[in-house]
Amino acid sequence: MSFDFTPEEVWQLVPGVEADLRKQGYEVKRETACEVDSPYRTTLLGSKKHAQLLIEVQRRFEYHREIRELAMWMAARSRYAELYIATIADANMPVGALRDMRVDGVGLLLVDGDKVVCHEKAANHALRVTYGPQLKFTGCEKEVAEALRKFNHGEQK
C-alpha cells in the first residue's frame, strides 16, 4: 500500500475504512480531490451516484486548518457531499475541536480494528435549510428553530 500525501502511521487504518465504504456501496479512491479547485485532498473519496464522502484518516486526532477550510469551501458551494475525520477509537479529542467540527458540519468516524462507527454525522451542505430574517414565526419560534437544527444535522425524515 502506497500513498503520496498520507502519513505512513495512518496506512494501517485505511483498509478498514475503505472496506466499510465499499460495503455501503461507495466507489473509493485514495488521495483524490473532489473537484479540480478543491483546497485539500482527503485520504479517501467515496462516490455513489451524486453523493460524495470525503474522509481524512488520522491516527492522532487533529481538526487542522486545512480540513476546516475544506469544510468552509464545501459549504460555500453547497456541495452534495459529507466530510469526515476518521481516527482511532481511543484518540485524545479536545472538546473544543469536537464542538468546532459540529458547527462546521464535519463528521467523526471512530475506527477500532475493522469496525468503523459513525460517532458524529456530517452535514450535507446541499441539504441545509435556512429562512430569511423577515419571516416571523410568532408563537412557534422554538419549534421552527429545533426542526431546522435537526434537519440540518442529518435528521431528514
mmCIF file of the C-alpha atoms, coordinates in Angstrom:
data_MODEL
# 
_entry.id   MODEL 
# 
loop_
_atom_site.group_PDB 
_atom_site.id 
_atom_site.type_symbol 
_atom_site.label_atom_id 
_atom_site.label_alt_id 
_atom_site.label_comp_id 
_atom_site.label_asym_id 
_atom_site.label_entity_id 
_atom_site.label_seq_id 
_atom_site.pdbx_PDB_ins_code 
_atom_site.Cartn_x 
_atom_site.Cartn_y 
_atom_site.Cartn_z 
_atom_site.occupancy 
_atom_site.B_iso_or_equiv 
_atom_site.pdbx_formal_charge 
_atom_site.auth_seq_id 
_atom_site.auth_comp_id 
_atom_site.auth_asym_id 
_atom_site.auth_atom_id 
_atom_site.pdbx_PDB_model_num 
ATOM 1   C CA . MET A 1 1   ? 0.000   0.000  0.000  1.00 0.00 ? 1   MET A CA 1 
ATOM 2   C CA . SER A 1 2   ? 1.489   3.341  -1.012 1.00 0.00 ? 2   SER A CA 1 
ATOM 3   C CA . PHE A 1 3   ? 0.371   6.945  -0.657 1.00 0.00 ? 3   PHE A CA 1 
ATOM 4   C CA . ASP A 1 4   ? 1.782   10.267 -1.819 1.00 0.00 ? 4   ASP A CA 1 
ATOM 5   C CA . PHE A 1 5   ? 0.403   12.545 0.912  1.00 0.00 ? 5   PHE A CA 1 
ATOM 6   C CA . THR A 1 6   ? -0.953  10.351 3.701  1.00 0.00 ? 6   THR A CA 1 
ATOM 7   C CA . PRO A 1 7   ? 1.475   9.749  6.604  1.00 0.00 ? 7   PRO A CA 1 
ATOM 8   C CA . GLU A 1 8   ? 2.714   6.179  6.991  1.00 0.00 ? 8   GLU A CA 1 
ATOM 9   C CA . GLU A 1 9   ? 1.328   5.942  10.537 1.00 0.00 ? 9   GLU A CA 1 
ATOM 10  C CA . VAL A 1 10  ? -2.199  6.054  9.070  1.00 0.00 ? 10  VAL A CA 1 
ATOM 11  C CA . TRP A 1 11  ? -1.784  3.388  6.389  1.00 0.00 ? 11  TRP A CA 1 
ATOM 12  C CA . GLN A 1 12  ? -2.956  0.526  8.618  1.00 0.00 ? 12  GLN A CA 1 
ATOM 13  C CA . LEU A 1 13  ? -6.271  2.301  9.386  1.00 0.00 ? 13  LEU A CA 1 
ATOM 14  C CA . VAL A 1 14  ? -7.167  2.979  5.755  1.00 0.00 ? 14  VAL A CA 1 
ATOM 15  C CA . PRO A 1 15  ? -8.166  -0.572 4.638  1.00 0.00 ? 15  PRO A CA 1 
ATOM 16  C CA . GLY A 1 16  ? -10.829 -0.848 7.368  1.00 0.00 ? 16  GLY A CA 1 
ATOM 17  C CA . VAL A 1 17  ? -12.395 2.487  6.400  1.00 0.00 ? 17  VAL A CA 1 
ATOM 18  C CA . GLU A 1 18  ? -12.203 1.602  2.693  1.00 0.00 ? 18  GLU A CA 1 
ATOM 19  C CA . ALA A 1 19  ? -13.906 -1.738 3.295  1.00 0.00 ? 19  ALA A CA 1 
ATOM 20  C CA . ASP A 1 20  ? -16.682 -0.019 5.266  1.00 0.00 ? 20  ASP A CA 1 
ATOM 21  C CA . LEU A 1 21  ? -17.295 2.447  2.417  1.00 0.00 ? 21  LEU A CA 1 
ATOM 22  C CA . ARG A 1 22  ? -17.371 -0.326 -0.176 1.00 0.00 ? 22  ARG A CA 1 
ATOM 23  C CA . LYS A 1 23  ? -19.831 -2.277 1.974  1.00 0.00 ? 23  LYS A CA 1 
ATOM 24  C CA . GLN A 1 24  ? -22.105 0.799  1.818  1.00 0.00 ? 24  GLN A CA 1 
ATOM 25  C CA . GLY A 1 25  ? -21.876 0.783  -1.986 1.00 0.00 ? 25  GLY A CA 1 
ATOM 26  C CA . TYR A 1 26  ? -19.328 3.571  -2.483 1.00 0.00 ? 26  TYR A CA 1 
ATOM 27  C CA . GLU A 1 27  ? -16.615 3.562  -5.128 1.00 0.00 ? 27  GLU A CA 1 
ATOM 28  C CA . VAL A 1 28  ? -13.447 4.533  -3.252 1.00 0.00 ? 28  VAL A CA 1 
ATOM 29  C CA . LYS A 1 29  ? -10.424 6.495  -4.453 1.00 0.00 ? 29  LYS A CA 1 
ATOM 30  C CA . ARG A 1 30  ? -7.321  7.399  -2.452 1.00 0.00 ? 30  ARG A CA 1 
ATOM 31  C CA . GLU A 1 31  ? -5.919  10.919 -2.205 1.00 0.00 ? 31  GLU A CA 1 
ATOM 32  C CA . THR A 1 32  ? -8.228  12.324 -4.854 1.00 0.00 ? 32  THR A CA 1 
ATOM 33  C CA . ALA A 1 33  ? -9.697  15.826 -4.769 1.00 0.00 ? 33  ALA A CA 1 
ATOM 34  C CA . CYS A 1 34  ? -13.477 16.095 -5.022 1.00 0.00 ? 34  CYS A CA 1 
ATOM 35  C CA . GLU A 1 35  ? -13.064 18.893 -7.601 1.00 0.00 ? 35  GLU A CA 1 
ATOM 36  C CA . VAL A 1 36  ? -10.140 20.344 -9.524 1.00 0.00 ? 36  VAL A CA 1 
ATOM 37  C CA . ASP A 1 37  ? -10.095 23.544 -7.439 1.00 0.00 ? 37  ASP A CA 1 
ATOM 38  C CA . SER A 1 38  ? -10.612 21.791 -4.086 1.00 0.00 ? 38  SER A CA 1 
ATOM 39  C CA . PRO A 1 39  ? -8.368  23.324 -1.392 1.00 0.00 ? 39  PRO A CA 1 
ATOM 40  C CA . TYR A 1 40  ? -7.455  19.945 0.142  1.00 0.00 ? 40  TYR A CA 1 
ATOM 41  C CA . ARG A 1 41  ? -7.159  16.309 -0.895 1.00 0.00 ? 41  ARG A CA 1 
ATOM 42  C CA . THR A 1 42  ? -8.508  13.922 1.762  1.00 0.00 ? 42  THR A CA 1 
ATOM 43  C CA . THR A 1 43  ? -7.190  10.398 2.360  1.00 0.00 ? 43  THR A CA 1 
ATOM 44  C CA . LEU A 1 44  ? -10.309 8.792  0.846  1.00 0.00 ? 44  LEU A CA 1 
ATOM 45  C CA . LEU A 1 45  ? -13.052 9.907  -1.516 1.00 0.00 ? 45  LEU A CA 1 
ATOM 46  C CA . GLY A 1 46  ? -16.150 7.736  -1.666 1.00 0.00 ? 46  GLY A CA 1 
ATOM 47  C CA . SER A 1 47  ? -18.615 8.274  -4.525 1.00 0.00 ? 47  SER A CA 1 
ATOM 48  C CA . LYS A 1 48  ? -22.090 6.822  -5.014 1.00 0.00 ? 48  LYS A CA 1 
ATOM 49  C CA . LYS A 1 49  ? -24.406 8.291  -7.667 1.00 0.00 ? 49  LYS A CA 1 
ATOM 50  C CA . HIS A 1 50  ? -24.194 12.048 -6.994 1.00 0.00 ? 50  HIS A CA 1 
ATOM 51  C CA . ALA A 1 51  ? -23.150 11.789 -3.342 1.00 0.00 ? 51  ALA A CA 1 
ATOM 52  C CA . GLN A 1 52  ? -19.590 12.004 -2.081 1.00 0.00 ? 52  GLN A CA 1 
ATOM 53  C CA . LEU A 1 53  ? -17.946 11.180 1.234  1.00 0.00 ? 53  LEU A CA 1 
ATOM 54  C CA . LEU A 1 54  ? -14.594 12.841 1.902  1.00 0.00 ? 54  LEU A CA 1 
ATOM 55  C CA . ILE A 1 55  ? -12.685 11.130 4.697  1.00 0.00 ? 55  ILE A CA 1 
ATOM 56  C CA . GLU A 1 56  ? -9.450  12.281 6.301  1.00 0.00 ? 56  GLU A CA 1 
ATOM 57  C CA . VAL A 1 57  ? -7.932  9.320  8.161  1.00 0.00 ? 57  VAL A CA 1 
ATOM 58  C CA . GLN A 1 58  ? -5.774  10.195 11.193 1.00 0.00 ? 58  GLN A CA 1 
ATOM 59  C CA . ARG A 1 59  ? -4.054  8.236  13.928 1.00 0.00 ? 59  ARG A CA 1 
ATOM 60  C CA . ARG A 1 60  ? -3.674  11.300 16.160 1.00 0.00 ? 60  ARG A CA 1 
ATOM 61  C CA . PHE A 1 61  ? -6.881  13.339 16.015 1.00 0.00 ? 61  PHE A CA 1 
ATOM 62  C CA . GLU A 1 62  ? -6.441  16.907 14.820 1.00 0.00 ? 62  GLU A CA 1 
ATOM 63  C CA . TYR A 1 63  ? -9.037  19.265 13.395 1.00 0.00 ? 63  TYR A CA 1 
ATOM 64  C CA . HIS A 1 64  ? -6.472  21.285 11.472 1.00 0.00 ? 64  HIS A CA 1 
ATOM 65  C CA . ARG A 1 65  ? -6.834  24.435 9.402  1.00 0.00 ? 65  ARG A CA 1 
ATOM 66  C CA . GLU A 1 66  ? -6.829  22.654 6.021  1.00 0.00 ? 66  GLU A CA 1 
ATOM 67  C CA . ILE A 1 67  ? -9.790  20.437 6.965  1.00 0.00 ? 67  ILE A CA 1 
ATOM 68  C CA . ARG A 1 68  ? -11.689 23.446 8.286  1.00 0.00 ? 68  ARG A CA 1 
ATOM 69  C CA . GLU A 1 69  ? -11.001 25.368 5.068  1.00 0.00 ? 69  GLU A CA 1 
ATOM 70  C CA . LEU A 1 70  ? -12.254 22.395 3.035  1.00 0.00 ? 70  LEU A CA 1 
ATOM 71  C CA . ALA A 1 71  ? -15.443 22.338 5.140  1.00 0.00 ? 71  ALA A CA 1 
ATOM 72  C CA . MET A 1 72  ? -15.982 26.074 4.524  1.00 0.00 ? 72  MET A CA 1 
ATOM 73  C CA . TRP A 1 73  ? -15.257 25.620 0.810  1.00 0.00 ? 73  TRP A CA 1 
ATOM 74  C CA . MET A 1 74  ? -17.835 22.808 0.601  1.00 0.00 ? 74  MET A CA 1 
ATOM 75  C CA . ALA A 1 75  ? -20.437 24.866 2.482  1.00 0.00 ? 75  ALA A CA 1 
ATOM 76  C CA . ALA A 1 76  ? -19.910 27.919 0.260  1.00 0.00 ? 76  ALA A CA 1 
ATOM 77  C CA . ARG A 1 77  ? -20.544 25.767 -2.823 1.00 0.00 ? 77  ARG A CA 1 
ATOM 78  C CA . SER A 1 78  ? -23.418 23.776 -1.296 1.00 0.00 ? 78  SER A CA 1 
ATOM 79  C CA . ARG A 1 79  ? -21.605 20.561 -2.261 1.00 0.00 ? 79  ARG A CA 1 
ATOM 80  C CA . TYR A 1 80  ? -23.668 17.388 -2.205 1.00 0.00 ? 80  TYR A CA 1 
ATOM 81  C CA . ALA A 1 81  ? -21.023 15.773 -0.023 1.00 0.00 ? 81  ALA A CA 1 
ATOM 82  C CA . GLU A 1 82  ? -20.123 14.973 3.563  1.00 0.00 ? 82  GLU A CA 1 
ATOM 83  C CA . LEU A 1 83  ? -16.730 15.498 5.197  1.00 0.00 ? 83  LEU A CA 1 
ATOM 84  C CA . TYR A 1 84  ? -15.458 13.195 7.966  1.00 0.00 ? 84  TYR A CA 1 
ATOM 85  C CA . ILE A 1 85  ? -12.390 12.708 10.094 1.00 0.00 ? 85  ILE A CA 1 
ATOM 86  C CA . ALA A 1 86  ? -11.731 9.029  10.834 1.00 0.00 ? 86  ALA A CA 1 
ATOM 87  C CA . THR A 1 87  ? -9.481  8.284  13.803 1.00 0.00 ? 87  THR A CA 1 
ATOM 88  C CA . ILE A 1 88  ? -8.772  5.526  16.284 1.00 0.00 ? 88  ILE A CA 1 
ATOM 89  C CA . ALA A 1 89  ? -11.470 4.987  18.893 1.00 0.00 ? 89  ALA A CA 1 
ATOM 90  C CA . ASP A 1 90  ? -9.210  5.824  21.857 1.00 0.00 ? 90  ASP A CA 1 
ATOM 91  C CA . ALA A 1 91  ? -7.731  9.020  20.356 1.00 0.00 ? 91  ALA A CA 1 
ATOM 92  C CA . ASN A 1 92  ? -7.474  12.109 22.542 1.00 0.00 ? 92  ASN A CA 1 
ATOM 93  C CA . MET A 1 93  ? -10.105 14.544 21.237 1.00 0.00 ? 93  MET A CA 1 
ATOM 94  C CA . PRO A 1 94  ? -10.382 18.053 22.704 1.00 0.00 ? 94  PRO A CA 1 
ATOM 95  C CA . VAL A 1 95  ? -13.976 19.070 23.377 1.00 0.00 ? 95  VAL A CA 1 
ATOM 96  C CA . GLY A 1 96  ? -13.428 22.439 21.685 1.00 0.00 ? 96  GLY A CA 1 
ATOM 97  C CA . ALA A 1 97  ? -12.347 20.761 18.453 1.00 0.00 ? 97  ALA A CA 1 
ATOM 98  C CA . LEU A 1 98  ? -15.389 18.466 18.502 1.00 0.00 ? 98  LEU A CA 1 
ATOM 99  C CA . ARG A 1 99  ? -17.643 21.484 19.014 1.00 0.00 ? 99  ARG A CA 1 
ATOM 100 C CA . ASP A 1 100 ? -15.956 23.324 16.123 1.00 0.00 ? 100 ASP A CA 1 
ATOM 101 C CA . MET A 1 101 ? -16.404 20.275 13.890 1.00 0.00 ? 101 MET A CA 1 
ATOM 102 C CA . ARG A 1 102 ? -20.113 20.109 14.695 1.00 0.00 ? 102 ARG A CA 1 
ATOM 103 C CA . VAL A 1 103 ? -20.549 23.813 13.912 1.00 0.00 ? 103 VAL A CA 1 
ATOM 104 C CA . ASP A 1 104 ? -18.651 23.399 10.621 1.00 0.00 ? 104 ASP A CA 1 
ATOM 105 C CA . GLY A 1 105 ? -20.617 20.263 9.676  1.00 0.00 ? 105 GLY A CA 1 
ATOM 106 C CA . VAL A 1 106 ? -17.645 17.859 9.838  1.00 0.00 ? 106 VAL A CA 1 
ATOM 107 C CA . GLY A 1 107 ? -18.448 14.328 10.998 1.00 0.00 ? 107 GLY A CA 1 
ATOM 108 C CA . LEU A 1 108 ? -16.401 11.901 13.090 1.00 0.00 ? 108 LEU A CA 1 
ATOM 109 C CA . LEU A 1 109 ? -15.780 8.200  12.392 1.00 0.00 ? 109 LEU A CA 1 
ATOM 110 C CA . LEU A 1 110 ? -14.169 6.049  15.076 1.00 0.00 ? 110 LEU A CA 1 
ATOM 111 C CA . VAL A 1 111 ? -12.042 3.120  13.881 1.00 0.00 ? 111 VAL A CA 1 
ATOM 112 C CA . ASP A 1 112 ? -11.462 0.102  16.110 1.00 0.00 ? 112 ASP A CA 1 
ATOM 113 C CA . GLY A 1 113 ? -9.726  -2.627 14.125 1.00 0.00 ? 113 GLY A CA 1 
ATOM 114 C CA . ASP A 1 114 ? -12.022 -3.457 11.201 1.00 0.00 ? 114 ASP A CA 1 
ATOM 115 C CA . LYS A 1 115 ? -15.020 -1.813 12.860 1.00 0.00 ? 115 LYS A CA 1 
ATOM 116 C CA . VAL A 1 116 ? -15.951 1.749  11.835 1.00 0.00 ? 116 VAL A CA 1 
ATOM 117 C CA . VAL A 1 117 ? -18.581 3.616  13.867 1.00 0.00 ? 117 VAL A CA 1 
ATOM 118 C CA . CYS A 1 118 ? -20.107 6.975  12.957 1.00 0.00 ? 118 CYS A CA 1 
ATOM 119 C CA . HIS A 1 119 ? -19.848 8.992  16.175 1.00 0.00 ? 119 HIS A CA 1 
ATOM 120 C CA . GLU A 1 120 ? -20.988 12.319 14.672 1.00 0.00 ? 120 GLU A CA 1 
ATOM 121 C CA . LYS A 1 121 ? -22.897 12.587 11.382 1.00 0.00 ? 121 LYS A CA 1 
ATOM 122 C CA . ALA A 1 122 ? -21.531 15.143 8.918  1.00 0.00 ? 122 ALA A CA 1 
ATOM 123 C CA . ALA A 1 123 ? -23.729 17.815 7.409  1.00 0.00 ? 123 ALA A CA 1 
ATOM 124 C CA . ASN A 1 124 ? -24.542 17.706 3.720  1.00 0.00 ? 124 ASN A CA 1 
ATOM 125 C CA . HIS A 1 125 ? -24.459 21.393 2.773  1.00 0.00 ? 125 HIS A CA 1 
ATOM 126 C CA . ALA A 1 126 ? -26.624 20.832 -0.299 1.00 0.00 ? 126 ALA A CA 1 
ATOM 127 C CA . LEU A 1 127 ? -29.405 19.830 2.103  1.00 0.00 ? 127 LEU A CA 1 
ATOM 128 C CA . ARG A 1 128 ? -29.022 22.735 4.537  1.00 0.00 ? 128 ARG A CA 1 
ATOM 129 C CA . VAL A 1 129 ? -32.149 24.831 5.034  1.00 0.00 ? 129 VAL A CA 1 
ATOM 130 C CA . THR A 1 130 ? -32.274 28.448 6.180  1.00 0.00 ? 130 THR A CA 1 
ATOM 131 C CA . TYR A 1 131 ? -35.027 31.009 6.364  1.00 0.00 ? 131 TYR A CA 1 
ATOM 132 C CA . GLY A 1 132 ? -34.962 34.738 5.859  1.00 0.00 ? 132 GLY A CA 1 
ATOM 133 C CA . PRO A 1 133 ? -34.869 37.084 8.852  1.00 0.00 ? 133 PRO A CA 1 
ATOM 134 C CA . GLN A 1 134 ? -38.033 38.802 7.601  1.00 0.00 ? 134 GLN A CA 1 
ATOM 135 C CA . LEU A 1 135 ? -40.088 35.682 8.350  1.00 0.00 ? 135 LEU A CA 1 
ATOM 136 C CA . LYS A 1 136 ? -41.831 35.736 11.708 1.00 0.00 ? 136 LYS A CA 1 
ATOM 137 C CA . PHE A 1 137 ? -42.827 32.530 13.442 1.00 0.00 ? 137 PHE A CA 1 
ATOM 138 C CA . THR A 1 138 ? -44.865 34.121 16.185 1.00 0.00 ? 138 THR A CA 1 
ATOM 139 C CA . GLY A 1 139 ? -45.578 31.617 18.919 1.00 0.00 ? 139 GLY A CA 1 
ATOM 140 C CA . CYS A 1 140 ? -43.577 28.784 17.374 1.00 0.00 ? 140 CYS A CA 1 
ATOM 141 C CA . GLU A 1 141 ? -40.035 30.195 17.081 1.00 0.00 ? 141 GLU A CA 1 
ATOM 142 C CA . LYS A 1 142 ? -38.556 27.460 19.285 1.00 0.00 ? 142 LYS A CA 1 
ATOM 143 C CA . GLU A 1 143 ? -40.245 24.640 17.374 1.00 0.00 ? 143 GLU A CA 1 
ATOM 144 C CA . VAL A 1 144 ? -39.103 26.002 13.987 1.00 0.00 ? 144 VAL A CA 1 
ATOM 145 C CA . ALA A 1 145 ? -35.531 26.531 15.235 1.00 0.00 ? 145 ALA A CA 1 
ATOM 146 C CA . GLU A 1 146 ? -35.409 22.990 16.651 1.00 0.00 ? 146 GLU A CA 1 
ATOM 147 C CA . ALA A 1 147 ? -36.836 21.463 13.452 1.00 0.00 ? 147 ALA A CA 1 
ATOM 148 C CA . LEU A 1 148 ? -34.243 23.310 11.345 1.00 0.00 ? 148 LEU A CA 1 
ATOM 149 C CA . ARG A 1 149 ? -31.421 22.279 13.688 1.00 0.00 ? 149 ARG A CA 1 
ATOM 150 C CA . LYS A 1 150 ? -32.456 18.632 13.474 1.00 0.00 ? 150 LYS A CA 1 
ATOM 151 C CA . PHE A 1 151 ? -32.867 18.700 9.702  1.00 0.00 ? 151 PHE A CA 1 
ATOM 152 C CA . ASN A 1 152 ? -29.533 20.449 9.128  1.00 0.00 ? 152 ASN A CA 1 
ATOM 153 C CA . HIS A 1 153 ? -27.744 17.913 11.330 1.00 0.00 ? 153 HIS A CA 1 
ATOM 154 C CA . GLY A 1 154 ? -28.929 14.869 9.427  1.00 0.00 ? 154 GLY A CA 1 
ATOM 155 C CA . GLU A 1 155 ? -32.377 14.010 10.838 1.00 0.00 ? 155 GLU A CA 1 
ATOM 156 C CA . GLN A 1 156 ? -34.123 14.466 7.486  1.00 0.00 ? 156 GLN A CA 1 
ATOM 157 C CA . LYS A 1 157 ? -37.115 12.195 7.923  1.00 0.00 ? 157 LYS A CA 1 
# 
